[in-house]
């Protein structure tokens, strides 16, 4: 049995989440941290749709199996990271798909993160109440 199967890799990131994505020619099965999409995202239908967007934009539905390792952040950020990773892997597969993915905004890394708390204060922006006397 040969282990030299064709696969395309892409790293996706959003906030503090990171997704390592491998695309392999197949029937459209997704395995996220060794679980199915329905099992991983549960009843979050919007997140499941978000993850499948790159395939629908590039018309590559059910042409690839997705094997992904997700970590960090919350479920929504992980879904965004997975979409980013799938988009990057599709660009590795075919560079001509890049224009469609870029126009849809799937290749842009969403870098918005929580702002750090400042010392001597209550939070990132919150201050203690000013007292004149």
N, C-alpha and C positions, 0 to 999 in steps of 0.2 A: 504494500500500500504506500503510495507516494504522499508525502506531507508538504509538497511544494504547490499548495493551492494558491490561486491568485487572490490577493487581498489588498485593500486600499485603506490607509490609515489617516485619521484626522484628530487633532486635539481641539476640544471645544472648551471655552471658559465663559462663565458669567458670575459676577460677584465673587464669592469665594469658592464656587463649585468648579470642578474640573471633570471633563468626560474624555476618556480615551476610547475612540471609536474605530472599529474595524469593519469594513464592508466587504462581504464576500458574495460572489454571484450565487443567487438562490431564489427562494420563493417568497421572500418578504417577511421572514420570521425575525423577531427582535428578542434578544436576550440581554437584559440589563442586570448586572451583578448576579448572573446565573438565575434570573427570574424573568418571567414573561412581562410584557408591557402592562397588561391588565393587572397582573399581580403587583407590579412595582408602583404604578400610579393609582391603583385602586379605582375609585369612582370619579377621578378627575378627568372628565372627557376633554376639557379644554387643553390640558397638558398633553394628552395623547394626540390630539389634532396638531398641536404645536410641534411635536416631535416628527410628525409625518409630512409637514409642510415642504421641506426641501425636495422630497420625492415627487409630490404633486406638481410643484413648480417646474421641475426639470423633466416631468413625464417619465420617471423611472420607477413607478409604483410596482412593487412585487418583483423587482429584478435583482434585489440585493437582500441578503441576510445581514442583520446588524448584530454585532457582538460588542457590547460597551461595558466599561467599568466606570462607575460614577462615584464621586466622593466630594465631601464638603458641602456647606450651605444647606439649603432646604430643598424641598421637592420641586418647587417652581423654578428655582435657580438651576437645579440639575437638569430640568427639562430644557431650559434655555441653552445650557452648556451642551446638551446632547444635540440639539438642533444645529448649533454652531459647528460641532464636531462632524456631524453627518454632511453638512454643507462643504466643509473643508475636504473631507474624504471624497466627495463627488467631484471636486475640482481636480483631485489627483487622478481620478478615474478618467475624466474627460475635461480638458482645459476650456473647451468651448461652452461648457455649462456655467462657467464663472460669471458671464455677463448677466444671465438670468438670476442667478443667486445673489449677485451684488445689487441688482436693481430691486430685488425683494427685500434686501437688507439683512440677509442671513449670514453674511461674511463679516459683519461688524461685531466686534466683541463689546458686550455691554459691561462697561467698567464701573458702573455705579456701585459703590460699596458704602457700608455704614461708616459715618464719620466718627473719629475717635473722641473719647471723652477727654476734656482738658483738665489739667490739675487745678485744684482750688475752686472748681465749679461743679455744678450738679450734673451736667451732661455735655454733649458736643456743642450745643448752642445755648442751652438753658443756663441762666445765671441765678445767683442768690438774689433775693429781693433787696433793693437798695434802701438803706435807712439813713435819713439825713441826720437824725439825732439818736 
